[in-house]
Amino acid sequence: MPGVAAGHNERIGWGFTICGADQEDLYLETLNPGDPKLYKTRNGWAPMREEHETIRVRGAPDVPVVLHFTNHGPVVWGDGKRALALRWIGAEPGTAGYLGSLTLDRAHNWQEFERAMPHWRVPSENIEYADRDGNIGEHSTGLGPLR
């Protein structure tokens, strides 16, 4: 990760514990009985996006796999009639985990620490703060899905 997730700079130190905010949802998708590569949307049937990948296994033949995606995210299970798609807040644009740490690394006091917190979007964390002047604090941060 390009940045210090938990550590210190010349003025402040920080660490974290998981605050456990729910950042994932599973969506039960209805598949088309005549073509299970189509799933039901508000606007009718839509094709799942497919990605072809190869899993390399040491000492064994490569394993080709086809990954399926709906507008909610990757399909993690299916039975030909239904599929579960995983939507994760960390897959949304602008939520790369290192963005928060890059901003936090530059903070030198509590006010700058607080301004860095909105940039920490995933994972959700309780971020503890201490500085050379003896101040301590905590901020719970992270995005949650709109439901």
DSSP file (Angstrom, degrees, kcal/mol; ACC not computed):
  #  RESIDUE AA STRUCTURE BP1 BP2  ACC     N-H-->O    O-->H-N    N-H-->O    O-->H-N    TCO  KAPPA ALPHA  PHI   PSI    X-CA   Y-CA   Z-CA
    1    1 A M              0   0    0      0, 0.0     2,-1.7     0, 0.0     4,-0.1   0.000 360.0 360.0 360.0 128.9    0.0    0.0    0.0
    2    2 A P        +     0   0    0      0, 0.0     2,-0.2     0, 0.0   100,-0.1  -0.584 360.0  33.0 -79.6  87.8    1.5    3.4   -0.9
    3    3 A G  S    S-     0   0    0     -2,-1.7     2,-0.7    98,-0.1    99,-0.1  -0.773  98.0 -77.0 147.3 167.9    1.2    5.1    2.4
    4    4 A V        -     0   0    0     97,-0.4     3,-0.2    -2,-0.2   101,-0.0  -0.866  34.3-173.6 -99.7 113.0    1.3    4.3    6.1
    5    5 A A  S    S+     0   0    0     -2,-0.7     2,-0.4     1,-0.3    -1,-0.2   0.924  81.2   8.3 -71.9 -44.3   -1.9    2.6    7.2
    6    6 A A  S    S+     0   0    0      2,-0.1    -1,-0.3     9,-0.1     2,-0.3  -0.985 105.4  71.0-137.7 125.2   -1.0    2.6   10.9
    7    7 A G  E     -A   14   0A   0      7,-1.3     7,-3.0    -2,-0.4     2,-0.3  -0.871  66.8 -85.2 171.4-138.2    2.1    4.4   12.1
    8    8 A H  E     -A   13   0A   0     -2,-0.3     5,-0.2     5,-0.3     2,-0.2  -0.983  13.9-154.0-159.2 163.7    3.5    7.9   12.6
    9    9 A N        -     0   0    0      3,-2.5    97,-0.1    -2,-0.3    99,-0.0  -0.535  59.0 -69.7-123.7-161.4    5.2   10.8   11.1
   10   10 A E  S    S+     0   0    0     -2,-0.2     3,-0.1     1,-0.2    98,-0.1   0.669 129.6  24.6 -71.2 -13.7    7.3   13.5   12.8
   11   11 A R  S    S+     0   0    0     96,-0.3   121,-1.9     1,-0.2     2,-0.3   0.725 120.5  29.2-119.6 -34.3    4.3   15.0   14.7
   12   12 A I  E     - B   0 131A   0     95,-0.3    -3,-2.5   119,-0.2     2,-0.3  -0.871  53.1-154.9-131.8 161.3    1.4   12.5   15.1
   13   13 A G  E     -AB   8 130A   0    117,-3.0   117,-1.9    -2,-0.3     2,-0.3  -0.956  15.6-178.7-130.3 153.3    0.8    8.7   15.4
   14   14 A W  E     +AB   7 129A   0     -7,-3.0    -7,-1.3    -2,-0.3     2,-0.3  -0.993   9.5 170.7-150.9 154.0   -2.2    6.7   14.6
   15   15 A G  E     - B   0 128A   0    113,-1.3   113,-2.4    -2,-0.3     2,-0.3  -0.862  18.0-142.7-147.6-179.8   -3.5    3.2   14.7
   16   16 A F  E     - B   0 127A   0     -2,-0.3     2,-0.3   111,-0.2   111,-0.2  -0.994  13.2-160.0-153.0 159.2   -6.9    1.6   14.1
   17   17 A T  E     - B   0 126A   0    109,-1.9   109,-3.3    -2,-0.3     2,-0.3  -0.943  44.0 -95.4-129.8 154.8   -9.4   -1.1   15.0
   18   18 A I  E     - B   0 125A   0     -2,-0.3   107,-0.2   107,-0.2   106,-0.0  -0.540  27.0-165.4 -73.0 129.3  -12.2   -2.3   12.8
   19   19 A C        -     0   0    0    105,-0.8   106,-0.2    -2,-0.3    -1,-0.2   0.620  31.5-132.5 -91.7 -12.4  -15.5   -0.6   13.6
   20   20 A G        +     0   0    0    104,-0.5     2,-0.1     1,-0.2   105,-0.1   0.728  37.9 170.3  77.1  22.9  -17.4   -3.2   11.7
   21   21 A A        -     0   0    0      1,-0.1     2,-0.6     2,-0.1   103,-0.3  -0.465  43.1-110.4 -65.6 140.1  -19.7   -1.0    9.5
   22   22 A D        +     0   0    0      1,-0.1    -1,-0.1    -2,-0.1     3,-0.0  -0.627  46.0 165.4 -75.4 114.4  -21.5   -3.1    6.9
   23   23 A Q        +     0   0    0     -2,-0.6    66,-2.6   121,-0.2     2,-0.3   0.194  52.0  69.8-116.1  14.2  -20.0   -2.2    3.6
   24   24 A E  E     -D   88   0B   0     64,-0.2     2,-0.3    65,-0.1    64,-0.2  -0.960  51.8-172.7-134.7 150.0  -21.4   -5.2    1.5
   25   25 A D  E     -D   87   0B   0     62,-2.5    62,-3.1    -2,-0.3     2,-0.4  -0.994  16.0-142.3-137.8 144.5  -24.7   -6.3    0.2
   26   26 A L  E     -D   86   0B   0     -2,-0.3     2,-0.5    60,-0.2    60,-0.2  -0.914  16.1-157.4-103.5 134.4  -25.8   -9.5   -1.5
   27   27 A Y  E     -D   85   0B   0     58,-2.8    58,-2.5    -2,-0.4     2,-0.8  -0.948  11.4-140.2-113.5 128.7  -28.4   -9.2   -4.3
   28   28 A L  E     -D   84   0B   0     -2,-0.5     2,-0.4    56,-0.2    56,-0.2  -0.797  24.9-160.4 -87.9 111.6  -30.5  -12.1   -5.3
   29   29 A E  E     -D   83   0B   0     54,-3.7    54,-2.0    -2,-0.8     2,-0.5  -0.749  12.0-135.1 -96.1 138.2  -30.8  -11.9   -9.1
   30   30 A T  E     -D   82   0B   0     -2,-0.4    10,-2.6    10,-0.3     2,-0.3  -0.826  22.5-147.2 -91.4 125.3  -33.5  -13.7  -11.1
   31   31 A L  E     -F   39   0C   0     50,-2.7     8,-0.2    -2,-0.5     6,-0.1  -0.657  23.3-101.3 -94.7 150.3  -32.1  -15.5  -14.1
   32   32 A N  E >   -F   35   0C   0      6,-2.4     3,-0.5     3,-0.7     6,-0.2  -0.520  24.3-140.8 -68.7 126.1  -34.0  -15.9  -17.4
   33   33 A P  T 3  S+     0   0    0      0, 0.0    -1,-0.1     0, 0.0    -2,-0.0   0.810 102.8  43.8 -60.5 -29.0  -35.5  -19.4  -17.6
   34   34 A G  T 3  S+     0   0    0      1,-0.3    -2,-0.1     2,-0.0    -3,-0.0   0.681 131.1  18.7 -88.7 -18.5  -34.6  -19.6  -21.3
   35   35 A D  E X   -F   32   0C   0     -3,-0.5     3,-2.3     3,-0.1    -3,-0.7  -0.716  62.2-165.7-153.7  95.3  -31.1  -18.1  -21.0
   36   36 A P  E 3  S+     0   0C   0      0, 0.0    44,-0.1     0, 0.0    -1,-0.0   0.470  85.3  73.3 -69.0   1.3  -29.5  -18.1  -17.6
   37   37 A K  E 3  S+     0   0C   0     -5,-0.1    11,-2.9    -6,-0.1     2,-0.4   0.477  88.5  75.5 -87.9  -1.9  -26.9  -15.6  -18.8
   38   38 A L  E <   - G   0  47C   0     -3,-2.3    -6,-2.4     9,-0.2     2,-0.3  -0.881  66.9-166.6-105.9 141.3  -29.6  -12.9  -18.7
   39   39 A Y  E     -FG  31  46C   0      7,-2.7     7,-2.5    -2,-0.4     2,-0.3  -0.935  26.8-101.5-128.2 153.6  -30.8  -11.5  -15.4
   40   40 A K  E     + G   0  45C   0    -10,-2.6   -10,-0.3    -2,-0.3     2,-0.2  -0.532  42.5 169.9 -78.2 131.8  -33.9   -9.4  -14.6
   41   41 A T  E >   - G   0  44C   0      3,-2.3     3,-1.5    -2,-0.3   -12,-0.0  -0.745  52.4 -93.9-125.1 176.9  -33.5   -5.6  -14.1
   42   42 A R  T 3  S+     0   0    0      1,-0.3     3,-0.1    -2,-0.2    -2,-0.0   0.793 127.5  48.0 -61.0 -27.7  -36.0   -2.8  -13.8
   43   43 A N  T 3  S-     0   0    0      1,-0.3     2,-0.3     0, 0.0    -1,-0.3   0.199 124.5 -92.0-101.2  15.5  -35.7   -2.3  -17.5
   44   44 A G  E <  S-G   41   0C   0     -3,-1.5    -3,-2.3     2,-0.0    -1,-0.3  -0.741  77.0 -10.2 110.1-160.4  -36.1   -6.0  -18.5
   45   45 A W  E     -G   40   0C   0     -2,-0.3    -5,-0.2    -5,-0.2   -14,-0.1  -0.550  60.1-173.5 -80.8 139.5  -33.6   -8.7  -19.1
   46   46 A A  E     -G   39   0C   0     -7,-2.5    -7,-2.7    -2,-0.2     2,-0.2  -0.977  25.7-112.6-131.3 145.4  -29.9   -7.7  -19.3
   47   47 A P  E     -G   38   0C   0      0, 0.0    -9,-0.2     0, 0.0     2,-0.2  -0.534  30.4-119.7 -76.2 141.6  -26.9   -9.8  -20.2
   48   48 A M        -     0   0    0    -11,-2.9     2,-0.3    -2,-0.2    22,-0.2  -0.558  29.6-115.2 -72.3 143.6  -24.3  -10.6  -17.5
   49   49 A R  E     -H   69   0D   0     20,-2.3    20,-2.0    -2,-0.2     2,-0.4  -0.635  33.3-152.0 -76.4 138.7  -20.9   -9.3  -18.3
   50   50 A E  E     -H   68   0D   0     -2,-0.3     2,-0.4    18,-0.2    18,-0.2  -0.926  14.5-172.5-116.9 139.7  -18.4  -12.2  -18.7
   51   51 A E  E     -H   67   0D   0     16,-2.3    16,-3.3    -2,-0.4     2,-0.6  -0.999  15.2-145.7-127.6 131.7  -14.7  -12.2  -18.0
   52   52 A H  E     +H   66   0D   0     -2,-0.4     2,-0.3    14,-0.2    14,-0.2  -0.853  27.2 170.4 -99.1 125.1  -12.5  -15.2  -19.0
   53   53 A E  E     -H   65   0D   0     12,-2.6    12,-2.8    -2,-0.6     2,-0.4  -0.857  26.4-138.6-129.5 162.4   -9.6  -15.8  -16.6
   54   54 A T  E     -H   64   0D   0     -2,-0.3     2,-0.7    10,-0.2     8,-0.0  -0.993   9.8-152.1-124.9 127.4   -7.1  -18.6  -16.0
   55   55 A I  E     -H   63   0D   0      8,-3.0     8,-2.8    -2,-0.4     2,-0.5  -0.880  14.4-147.3 -98.3 118.4   -6.1  -19.7  -12.6
   56   56 A R        -     0   0    0     -2,-0.7     2,-0.5     6,-0.2     6,-0.1  -0.733  13.1-166.5 -87.7 130.4   -2.6  -21.1  -12.6
   57   57 A V    >   -     0   0    0     -2,-0.5     3,-2.0     3,-0.4     2,-0.1  -0.972  24.5-118.2-121.2 123.3   -2.0  -23.9  -10.1
   58   58 A R  T 3  S+     0   0    0     -2,-0.5    -2,-0.0     1,-0.3     0, 0.0  -0.379  98.3   5.5 -60.9 129.1    1.5  -25.0   -9.2
   59   59 A G  T 3  S+     0   0    0      1,-0.2    -1,-0.3    -2,-0.1     0, 0.0   0.593 121.8  77.0  76.0  11.2    2.1  -28.6  -10.3
   60   60 A A  S <  S-     0   0    0     -3,-2.0    -3,-0.4     3,-0.0    -1,-0.2  -0.943  90.0 -81.3-145.0 163.8   -1.3  -28.9  -12.0
   61   61 A P        -     0   0    0      0, 0.0    -4,-0.0     0, 0.0    -3,-0.0  -0.307  56.2 -93.3 -64.8 151.9   -2.9  -27.9  -15.2
   62   62 A D        -     0   0    0     -6,-0.1    -6,-0.2     1,-0.1    -8,-0.0  -0.296  36.4-136.2 -59.3 149.9   -4.2  -24.3  -15.6
   63   63 A V  E     -H   55   0D   0     -8,-2.8    -8,-3.0    -3,-0.1     2,-0.3  -0.940  11.2-149.1-115.5 111.2   -7.9  -23.9  -14.7
   64   64 A P  E     -H   54   0D   0      0, 0.0     2,-0.3     0, 0.0   -10,-0.2  -0.607  21.0-177.5 -77.4 138.3  -10.0  -21.8  -17.0
   65   65 A V  E     -H   53   0D   0    -12,-2.8   -12,-2.6    -2,-0.3     2,-0.5  -0.967  22.7-144.0-134.5 151.8  -12.9  -19.9  -15.4
   66   66 A V  E     -H   52   0D   0     -2,-0.3     2,-0.4   -14,-0.2   -14,-0.2  -0.977  17.7-156.5-114.9 120.6  -15.6  -17.6  -16.5
   67   67 A L  E     -H   51   0D   0    -16,-3.3   -16,-2.3    -2,-0.5     2,-0.4  -0.800   6.5-154.2 -97.7 137.9  -16.6  -14.8  -14.1
   68   68 A H  E     -H   50   0D   0     -2,-0.4     7,-3.0     7,-0.3     2,-0.4  -0.891   9.3-170.8-115.3 144.7  -20.0  -13.3  -14.4
   69   69 A F  E     -HI  49  74D   0    -20,-2.0   -20,-2.3    -2,-0.4     2,-0.2  -0.994   6.6-168.1-135.0 137.8  -21.1   -9.8  -13.3
   70   70 A T  E >   - I   0  73D   0      3,-2.7     3,-1.0    -2,-0.4   -22,-0.1  -0.538  51.5 -88.1-105.5-177.8  -24.4   -8.0  -12.9
   71   71 A N  T 3  S+     0   0    0      1,-0.2   -23,-0.0    -2,-0.2   -30,-0.0   0.666 130.0  56.5 -66.4 -13.0  -24.9   -4.3  -12.4
   72   72 A H  T 3  S-     0   0    0      1,-0.3    -1,-0.2   -45,-0.1    16,-0.2   0.672 120.2 -93.8 -89.5 -18.9  -24.6   -5.1   -8.7
   73   73 A G  E <   -I   70   0D   0     -3,-1.0    -3,-2.7    14,-0.1    -1,-0.3  -0.923  69.5  -7.3 139.1-165.0  -21.2   -6.7   -8.9
   74   74 A P  E     -I   69   0D   0      0, 0.0    12,-2.6     0, 0.0     2,-0.5  -0.349  63.2-119.6 -69.5 143.8  -19.6  -10.2   -9.3
   75   75 A V  E     +E   85   0B   0     -7,-3.0    -7,-0.3    10,-0.2    10,-0.3  -0.729  30.6 177.8 -82.2 124.6  -21.8  -13.3   -9.1
   76   76 A V  E     +     0   0B   0      8,-2.8     2,-0.3    -2,-0.5     9,-0.1   0.504  66.1  12.6-106.7  -8.0  -20.6  -15.4   -6.2
   77   77 A W  E     +E   84   0B   0      7,-1.0     7,-2.5     0, 0.0    -1,-0.3  -0.963  61.2 168.4-162.7 149.5  -23.2  -18.2   -6.5
   78   78 A G  E     -E   83   0B   0     -2,-0.3     5,-0.2     5,-0.3    -3,-0.0  -0.967  23.0-168.2-162.1 152.4  -25.8  -19.4   -9.0
   79   79 A D        -     0   0    0      3,-2.2     4,-0.1    -2,-0.3    -1,-0.0   0.189  62.3 -95.9-125.6  15.0  -28.1  -22.4   -9.6
   80   80 A G  S    S+     0   0    0      2,-0.6     3,-0.1   -44,-0.1   -45,-0.1   0.143 123.0  53.0  90.5 -20.2  -29.3  -21.6  -13.1
   81   81 A K  S    S+     0   0    0      1,-0.4   -50,-2.7   -51,-0.0     2,-0.3   0.657 117.9  18.3-112.2 -32.5  -32.5  -20.0  -11.8
   82   82 A R  E     -D   30   0B   0    -52,-0.2    -3,-2.2   -43,-0.0    -2,-0.6  -0.920  61.8-163.5-137.1 160.5  -31.0  -17.4   -9.4
   83   83 A A  E     -DE  29  78B   0    -54,-2.0   -54,-3.7    -2,-0.3     2,-0.5  -0.993  16.0-135.8-144.2 148.5  -27.7  -15.8   -8.7
   84   84 A L  E     -DE  28  77B   0     -7,-2.5    -8,-2.8    -2,-0.3    -7,-1.0  -0.932  21.5-167.0-104.4 124.8  -26.1  -13.9   -5.8
   85   85 A A  E     -DE  27  75B   0    -58,-2.5   -58,-2.8    -2,-0.5     2,-0.6  -0.914  13.2-138.0-111.4 139.3  -24.2  -10.8   -6.8
   86   86 A L  E     -D   26   0B   0    -12,-2.6     2,-0.5    -2,-0.4   -60,-0.2  -0.853  13.3-167.3-101.9 120.0  -21.9   -9.1   -4.3
   87   87 A R  E     -D   25   0B   0    -62,-3.1   -62,-2.5    -2,-0.6     2,-0.4  -0.936  10.0-176.3-105.2 126.0  -22.0   -5.3   -4.1
   88   88 A W  E >   -D   24   0B   0     -2,-0.5     3,-2.0   -64,-0.2     4,-0.2  -0.979  29.8-138.8-125.1 133.5  -19.1   -3.8   -2.1
   89   89 A I  G >  S+     0   0    0    -66,-2.6     3,-1.6    -2,-0.4   -65,-0.1   0.798 102.0  67.0 -60.2 -29.2  -18.6   -0.1   -1.4
   90   90 A G  G 3  S+     0   0    0    -67,-0.3    -1,-0.3     1,-0.3     5,-0.2   0.582  91.3  62.2 -70.1  -9.3  -14.9   -0.5   -2.0
   91   91 A A  G <  S+     0   0    0     -3,-2.0    -1,-0.3     2,-0.1    -2,-0.2   0.482  82.9 102.2 -91.0  -4.0  -15.6   -1.2   -5.7
   92   92 A E  S X  S-     0   0    0     -3,-1.6     3,-1.3    -4,-0.2     4,-0.1  -0.494  89.2 -88.4 -77.8 149.3  -17.1    2.2   -6.2
   93   93 A P  T 3  S+     0   0    0      0, 0.0    -1,-0.1     0, 0.0    -2,-0.1  -0.274 111.3  21.6 -57.0 139.5  -15.0    4.9   -7.9
   94   94 A G  T 3  S+     0   0    0     -3,-0.1    27,-0.1    -4,-0.1    -3,-0.1   0.610  92.8 105.0  82.0  13.8  -12.8    6.9   -5.5
   95   95 A T    <   +     0   0    0     -3,-1.3    27,-0.1    -5,-0.2    -3,-0.1   0.212  35.9 146.9-112.1  16.5  -12.8    4.3   -2.7
   96   96 A A    >>  -     0   0    0      1,-0.2     3,-1.7     2,-0.1     4,-0.5  -0.299  52.5-129.1 -55.6 132.3   -9.2    2.9   -3.1
   97   97 A G  H 3> S+     0   0    0      1,-0.3     4,-0.7     2,-0.2     3,-0.4   0.761 102.4  58.2 -57.6 -29.8   -8.0    2.0    0.4
   98   98 A Y  H 3> S+     0   0    0      1,-0.2     4,-2.2     2,-0.2    -1,-0.3   0.677  85.5  78.6 -78.7 -15.4   -4.7    3.8    0.1
   99   99 A L  H <> S+     0   0    0     -3,-1.7     4,-1.5     1,-0.2    -1,-0.2   0.907  94.9  47.9 -60.4 -41.8   -6.3    7.3   -0.6
  100  100 A G  H  X S+     0   0    0     -4,-0.5     4,-2.5    -3,-0.4    -1,-0.2   0.898 111.0  50.1 -65.3 -40.2   -7.1    7.8    3.1
  101  101 A S  H  X S+     0   0    0     -4,-0.7     4,-2.5     1,-0.2   -97,-0.4   0.866 105.9  56.0 -70.0 -33.6   -3.7    6.8    4.2
  102  102 A L  H  < S+     0   0    0     -4,-2.2     4,-0.5     2,-0.2    -1,-0.2   0.897 112.8  42.1 -64.2 -38.4   -1.9    9.1    1.8
  103  103 A T  H >< S+     0   0    0     -4,-1.5     3,-1.0    -5,-0.2     4,-0.4   0.909 114.5  50.8 -72.3 -42.7   -3.9   12.1    3.2
  104  104 A L  H >< S+     0   0    0     -4,-2.5     3,-1.7     1,-0.2    -2,-0.2   0.865 100.0  64.5 -63.3 -36.9   -3.5   11.0    6.8
  105  105 A D  T 3< S+     0   0    0     -4,-2.5    -1,-0.2     1,-0.3    -2,-0.2   0.764 102.2  50.7 -57.6 -25.7    0.3   10.6    6.3
  106  106 A R  T <  S+     0   0    0     -3,-1.0    -1,-0.3    -4,-0.5    -2,-0.2   0.529  84.5 111.7 -92.4  -6.7    0.6   14.4    5.7
  107  107 A A    <   +     0   0    0     -3,-1.7   -95,-0.3    -4,-0.4   -96,-0.3  -0.397  36.8 177.6 -71.5 144.1   -1.4   15.4    8.8
  108  108 A H        +     0   0    0      1,-0.2     2,-0.3   -97,-0.1    -1,-0.1   0.399  63.9  16.8-125.2  -2.6    0.5   17.2   11.6
  109  109 A N  S  > S-     0   0    0      1,-0.1     4,-2.4    22,-0.1    -1,-0.2  -0.941  89.1 -85.2-158.4 177.0   -2.2   18.0   14.1
  110  110 A W  H  > S+     0   0    0     -2,-0.3     4,-2.8     1,-0.2     5,-0.2   0.884 122.2  53.5 -60.5 -41.4   -5.8   17.2   15.1
  111  111 A Q  H  > S+     0   0    0      1,-0.2     4,-1.9     2,-0.2    -1,-0.2   0.912 112.2  44.1 -62.8 -42.0   -7.4   19.6   12.7
  112  112 A E  H  > S+     0   0    0      2,-0.2     4,-1.3     1,-0.2    -1,-0.2   0.865 112.0  54.1 -70.4 -35.0   -5.5   18.1    9.7
  113  113 A F  H  X S+     0   0    0     -4,-2.4     4,-1.1     2,-0.2     3,-0.4   0.939 108.9  48.5 -59.1 -48.3   -6.2   14.6   11.0
  114  114 A E  H  < S+     0   0    0     -4,-2.8     3,-0.4     1,-0.2    -2,-0.2   0.878 109.0  52.8 -61.9 -39.0   -9.9   15.4   11.0
  115  115 A R  H  < S+     0   0    0     -4,-1.9    -1,-0.2     1,-0.2    -2,-0.2   0.773 107.5  53.8 -68.3 -24.1   -9.7   16.8    7.5
  116  116 A A  H >< S+     0   0    0     -4,-1.3     3,-1.6    -3,-0.4     4,-0.4   0.762  89.8  78.8 -78.5 -25.2   -8.1   13.6    6.4
  117  117 A M  G >< S+     0   0    0     -4,-1.1     3,-1.7    -3,-0.4    -1,-0.2   0.840  83.4  59.3 -60.0 -38.9  -10.9   11.3    7.7
  118  118 A P  G 3  S+     0   0    0      0, 0.0    -1,-0.3     0, 0.0    -2,-0.1   0.738 101.1  58.9 -62.8 -17.4  -13.4   11.9    4.9
  119  119 A H  G <  S+     0   0    0     -3,-1.6     2,-1.1    -4,-0.2   -19,-0.3   0.633  85.4  85.3 -82.6 -13.7  -10.8   10.4    2.5
  120  120 A W    <   +     0   0    0     -3,-1.7     5,-0.2    -4,-0.4    22,-0.1  -0.767  50.1 149.4 -89.8  99.3  -10.7    7.2    4.5
  121  121 A R        +     0   0    0     -2,-1.1    22,-2.4     1,-0.4    -1,-0.2   0.796  43.5  67.7-105.6 -36.4  -13.6    5.3    2.9
  122  122 A V  S    S+     0   0    0     20,-0.2    -1,-0.4     1,-0.2   -22,-0.2  -0.997  92.2  22.8-142.8 144.1  -12.6    1.6    3.1
  123  123 A P  S    S-     0   0    0      0, 0.0     2,-0.2     0, 0.0    -1,-0.2   0.716  88.0-120.0 -75.4 166.3  -12.3   -0.3    5.2
  124  124 A S        +     0   0    0   -103,-0.3  -105,-0.8    -2,-0.1  -104,-0.5  -0.519  46.8 171.8 -69.2 134.4  -14.4    1.2    8.0
  125  125 A E  E     -BC  18 141A   0     16,-2.4    16,-2.9  -107,-0.2     2,-0.7  -0.965  44.7-128.7-143.9 154.7  -12.2    1.9   10.9
  126  126 A N  E     -BC  17 140A   0   -109,-3.3  -109,-1.9    -2,-0.3     2,-0.6  -0.961  37.9-158.7 -95.9 113.5  -11.9    3.4   14.4
  127  127 A I  E     -BC  16 139A   0     12,-3.2    12,-1.9    -2,-0.7     2,-0.3  -0.869   0.3-152.2-104.8 119.7   -8.7    5.5   13.9
  128  128 A E  E     -BC  15 138A   0   -113,-2.4  -113,-1.3    -2,-0.6     2,-0.4  -0.629  11.1-159.6 -91.3 148.2   -6.9    6.5   17.1
  129  129 A Y  E     +BC  14 137A   0      8,-2.9     8,-1.9    -2,-0.3     2,-0.3  -0.954  17.3 166.5-131.0 142.2   -4.8    9.6   17.2
  130  130 A A  E     -BC  13 136A   0   -117,-1.9  -117,-3.0    -2,-0.4     2,-0.3  -0.969  13.1-163.9-149.6 146.6   -2.0   10.9   19.4
  131  131 A D  E >   -B   12   0A   0      4,-1.9     3,-1.9    -2,-0.3  -119,-0.2  -0.812  37.4-102.0-128.4 172.5    0.4   13.8   19.0
  132  132 A R  T 3  S+     0   0    0   -121,-1.9  -120,-0.1     1,-0.3  -121,-0.0   0.672 116.8  63.4 -66.5 -17.3    3.7   15.0   20.4
  133  133 A D  T 3  S-     0   0    0   -122,-0.2    -1,-0.3     2,-0.1  -122,-0.0   0.411 121.3-102.6 -88.5   2.7    1.9   17.6   22.5
  134  134 A G  S <  S+     0   0    0     -3,-1.9     2,-0.2     1,-0.3    -2,-0.1   0.535  74.2 140.9  92.6   6.5    0.0   14.9   24.5
  135  135 A N        -     0   0    0     -4,-0.0    -4,-1.9     2,-0.0     2,-0.3  -0.594  27.4-173.0 -83.5 144.6   -3.3   15.1   22.7
  136  136 A I  E     +C  130   0A   0     -2,-0.2     2,-0.3    -6,-0.2    -6,-0.2  -0.930  11.6 151.6-131.8 159.3   -5.3   12.0   21.9
  137  137 A G  E     -C  129   0A   0     -8,-1.9    -8,-2.9    -2,-0.3     2,-0.3  -0.976  26.0-137.6-170.3 177.2   -8.5   11.3   20.0
  138  138 A E  E     -C  128   0A   0     -2,-0.3     2,-0.4   -10,-0.2   -10,-0.2  -0.993   8.7-170.1-149.9 146.4  -10.5    8.9   17.9
  139  139 A H  E     -C  127   0A   0    -12,-1.9   -12,-3.2    -2,-0.3     2,-0.5  -0.983  14.2-147.6-140.5 127.2  -12.5    9.1   14.8
  140  140 A S  E     +C  126   0A   0     -2,-0.4     2,-0.3   -14,-0.3   -14,-0.2  -0.843  34.6 167.2 -92.1 129.0  -14.8    6.4   13.3
  141  141 A T  E     +C  125   0A   0    -16,-2.9   -16,-2.4    -2,-0.5  -122,-0.2  -0.941  12.6 100.4-144.6 160.2  -14.8    6.6    9.5
  142  142 A G        -     0   0    0     -2,-0.3     2,-0.2   -18,-0.2   -20,-0.2  -0.469  58.0 -89.4 138.0 152.7  -15.7    4.7    6.4
  143  143 A L        -     0   0    0    -22,-2.4   -19,-0.1    -2,-0.2   -54,-0.1  -0.555  30.7-158.0 -86.7 153.2  -18.5    4.7    3.8
  144  144 A G        -     0   0    0     -2,-0.2  -121,-0.2   -55,-0.1     2,-0.1  -0.955  27.5-101.5-125.5 150.8  -21.7    2.7    4.0
  145  145 A P        -     0   0    0      0, 0.0     2,-0.5     0, 0.0  -121,-0.1  -0.383  31.8-118.0 -70.2 146.9  -23.9    1.7    1.1
  146  146 A L              0   0    0      1,-0.1     0, 0.0    -2,-0.1     0, 0.0  -0.743 360.0 360.0 -81.0 127.2  -27.1    3.7    0.5
  147  147 A R              0   0    0     -2,-0.5    -1,-0.1     0, 0.0     0, 0.0   0.372 360.0 360.0-119.6 360.0  -30.0    1.3    0.9
